[in-house]
Amino acid sequence: MSRLLSRYLLFYNSLQALGWTISLWKILSNFTSTKSVNGTYSSAGELICFLQSLAFLEVVHGAIGIVPSGVLLPLMQWGGRIHFLLAIVSGIQEVRELPSVFITFLAWSTSEVIRYLHYAMSSTGTPPFWITYLRYTAFIFLYPIGVGPGEMWLMYQALPYIKEKNLYAKFFSGLPINYYRFVTVLLILYPFLWLKLYLHLLKQRSSKLGKQKKKKN
């Protein structure tokens, strides 16, 4: 069973690493060929939506205990990204060409290539120090870039369109708030939710890199 799980995790993480590599290549190819951030969503949006939807398996992995991540933090990250992708970016055509989409997708793709490559190598044994160092260092600047000028800024820019179109009115019809107010509250809470995840990653960095240095010594 242990060998079977290792092979499954190798396959899953390798698939994600390949998918996010293709996504990153599409984003950069579009940018270099057009000299513009326009077309970022059309070039890589559908692939990113698919990869992020598939990432729900990581919540399941934590729930059944085949990885030590637990459920809460993976669910928070997955839920935040899925809402951003499906409800905001895919749901509001007017925001798809904004620079904040390019910033978000570029930060996500770069960090996920590193993260999944590290996970894939870990599933076959101890990964080399360089990939572990990248995994627990690159997020320090990629994560704030993706969240601040990326996700949060795009949601803020989407608010006028949400209000004008009264988006998802049927879904929120039985609730005390509409979608516009929901996103407004989410934007207020976002820095606190992000900080929880960020501090968790910093704690992981200290632990993981400390163990790697001891092994090298």
URSULJO-V857049 format. One record per residue. N is the residue number from 1. RES is the residue in one letter. PHI is phi in radians with two decimals (NA if undefined). BURIAL is + if it has 16 or more other ideal C-beta (glycine too) atoms within 10 Angstrom, else -. D_LAST is the distance of its C-alpha to the last C-alpha in Angstrom with 2 decimals. Layout:
BEGIN
N;RES;PHI;BURIAL;D_LAST
N;RES;PHI;BURIAL;D_LAST
END
This chain:
BEGIN
1;M;NA;-;33.05
2;S;-1.07;-;29.25
3;R;-1.17;-;29.36
4;L;-1.14;-;32.30
5;L;-1.13;-;30.63
6;S;-1.09;-;27.56
7;R;-1.18;-;30.02
8;Y;-1.10;-;31.98
9;L;-1.14;+;29.05
10;L;-1.09;+;28.01
11;F;-1.12;-;31.65
12;Y;-1.08;+;32.13
13;N;-1.20;+;29.06
14;S;-1.16;+;29.71
15;L;-1.08;-;33.32
16;Q;-1.14;+;32.45
17;A;-1.05;+;30.02
18;L;-1.13;-;32.82
19;G;-1.06;+;35.42
20;W;-1.26;+;33.67
21;T;-1.14;+;32.95
22;I;-1.09;-;36.68
23;S;-1.04;+;37.49
24;L;-1.09;+;35.44
25;W;-1.09;-;37.09
26;K;-1.10;+;40.52
27;I;-1.10;+;40.04
28;L;-1.21;-;38.92
29;S;-1.12;-;41.60
30;N;-1.10;+;44.26
31;F;-1.16;+;43.18
32;T;-1.25;-;43.13
33;S;-1.40;-;46.41
34;T;-1.78;-;48.34
35;K;0.98;-;46.71
36;S;-2.63;-;47.07
37;V;-1.48;+;45.29
38;N;-1.11;+;48.45
39;G;1.62;+;48.06
40;T;-1.08;+;44.53
41;Y;-1.17;+;45.74
42;S;-1.14;-;48.05
43;S;-1.43;+;45.35
44;A;-2.35;+;42.54
45;G;-1.04;+;43.95
46;E;-1.14;-;45.03
47;L;-1.12;+;41.78
48;I;-1.13;+;39.78
49;C;-1.05;+;42.22
50;F;-1.13;-;41.73
51;L;-1.10;+;37.92
52;Q;-1.27;+;37.91
53;S;-1.12;-;40.55
54;L;-1.06;-;38.53
55;A;-1.16;+;35.57
56;F;-1.04;-;37.60
57;L;-1.01;-;36.09
58;E;-1.24;+;32.86
59;V;-1.16;+;34.89
60;V;-1.14;-;36.13
61;H;-0.97;+;32.67
62;G;-1.18;+;31.65
63;A;-1.17;-;35.02
64;I;-1.64;-;34.85
65;G;1.52;-;31.22
66;I;-1.47;-;29.72
67;V;-2.33;+;27.16
68;P;-1.53;-;25.92
69;S;-1.33;+;27.32
70;G;1.36;-;30.55
71;V;-1.98;-;33.86
72;L;-1.05;-;34.65
73;L;-1.16;-;32.20
74;P;-1.08;+;32.55
75;L;-1.19;+;36.31
76;M;-1.07;+;36.49
77;Q;-1.18;+;34.79
78;W;-1.12;+;36.78
79;G;-1.10;-;40.03
80;G;-1.10;+;39.66
81;R;-1.24;+;39.04
82;I;-1.13;-;41.78
83;H;-1.07;+;44.25
84;F;-1.04;+;43.41
85;L;-1.26;+;43.81
86;L;-1.44;-;46.80
87;A;-1.47;+;48.81
88;I;-1.67;+;48.25
89;V;-1.19;+;47.33
90;S;-1.27;-;49.13
91;G;-1.44;+;51.89
92;I;-2.19;+;52.88
93;Q;-1.06;-;53.68
94;E;-1.16;-;54.23
95;V;-1.72;+;50.58
96;R;-1.17;+;49.02
97;E;-1.67;-;49.34
98;L;-1.27;+;47.94
99;P;-1.00;+;44.91
100;S;-1.13;+;43.08
101;V;-1.19;+;43.01
102;F;-1.02;+;41.37
103;I;-1.07;+;38.76
104;T;-1.09;+;38.03
105;F;-1.12;+;37.89
106;L;-1.17;+;35.72
107;A;-1.14;+;33.14
108;W;-1.05;+;33.25
109;S;-1.08;+;33.02
110;T;-1.10;+;30.07
111;S;-1.18;+;28.03
112;E;-1.31;+;29.10
113;V;-1.02;+;28.25
114;I;-1.15;+;24.61
115;R;-1.09;+;24.66
116;Y;-1.28;+;26.37
117;L;-1.11;+;24.40
118;H;-1.12;+;21.22
119;Y;-1.11;+;23.16
120;A;-1.09;+;24.51
121;M;-1.16;+;21.18
122;S;-1.18;+;19.93
123;S;-1.26;+;23.07
124;T;-1.90;-;22.19
125;G;2.55;-;18.61
126;T;-1.45;-;15.24
127;P;-1.26;+;15.97
128;P;-1.13;-;14.12
129;F;-1.07;-;12.18
130;W;-1.08;-;15.20
131;I;-1.32;+;17.70
132;T;-1.15;+;15.89
133;Y;-1.10;+;15.64
134;L;-1.09;+;19.31
135;R;-1.01;+;20.35
136;Y;-1.80;+;19.26
137;T;-2.24;-;20.28
138;A;-1.06;+;23.49
139;F;-1.10;+;25.39
140;I;-0.99;-;25.29
141;F;-1.87;-;28.10
142;L;-1.22;+;29.42
143;Y;-1.13;+;30.25
144;P;-1.08;-;32.41
145;I;-1.12;+;34.11
146;G;-1.13;+;35.03
147;V;-1.45;+;36.35
148;G;-1.28;+;38.12
149;P;-1.24;-;39.96
150;G;-1.72;+;39.67
151;E;-1.06;+;40.58
152;M;-1.13;+;42.15
153;W;-1.13;+;44.09
154;L;-1.17;+;45.48
155;M;-1.09;+;46.58
156;Y;-1.12;-;48.31
157;Q;-1.17;+;50.02
158;A;-1.40;+;51.12
159;L;-0.97;-;52.92
160;P;-1.05;-;56.27
161;Y;-1.23;+;56.43
162;I;-1.09;+;55.59
163;K;-1.19;-;58.37
164;E;-1.09;-;60.86
165;K;-1.57;-;60.45
166;N;0.90;-;60.02
167;L;-1.05;+;57.22
168;Y;0.96;+;56.72
169;A;-1.10;-;59.78
170;K;-1.13;-;60.65
171;F;-1.12;-;57.25
172;F;-1.63;+;57.42
173;S;-1.09;-;61.15
174;G;-1.65;-;60.77
175;L;-1.91;-;58.13
176;P;-1.28;-;58.74
177;I;-2.24;-;56.85
178;N;-1.69;+;57.01
179;Y;-1.20;+;54.18
180;Y;-1.03;+;54.51
181;R;-1.20;-;53.90
182;F;-1.05;+;51.09
183;V;-1.17;+;49.18
184;T;-1.07;+;50.03
185;V;-1.12;-;48.59
186;L;-1.06;-;45.53
187;L;-1.11;-;44.95
188;I;-1.20;-;45.16
189;L;-1.41;-;42.67
190;Y;-0.91;+;40.29
191;P;-1.07;-;38.26
192;F;-1.28;-;37.71
193;L;-1.17;-;36.73
194;W;-1.09;+;34.44
195;L;-1.08;-;32.79
196;K;-1.06;-;32.06
197;L;-1.17;+;30.25
198;Y;-1.15;+;28.46
199;L;-1.13;-;27.19
200;H;-1.10;-;26.03
201;L;-1.17;-;24.01
202;L;-1.11;-;22.50
203;K;-1.13;-;21.53
204;Q;-1.07;-;20.01
205;R;-1.03;+;18.05
206;S;-1.05;-;16.51
207;S;-1.22;-;15.70
208;K;-1.19;-;14.50
209;L;-1.23;+;12.33
210;G;-1.12;-;10.79
211;K;-1.17;-;10.01
212;Q;-1.11;+;8.73
213;K;-1.15;-;6.21
214;K;-1.12;-;5.12
215;K;-1.15;-;5.42
216;K;-1.17;-;3.78
217;N;-1.34;-;0.00
END
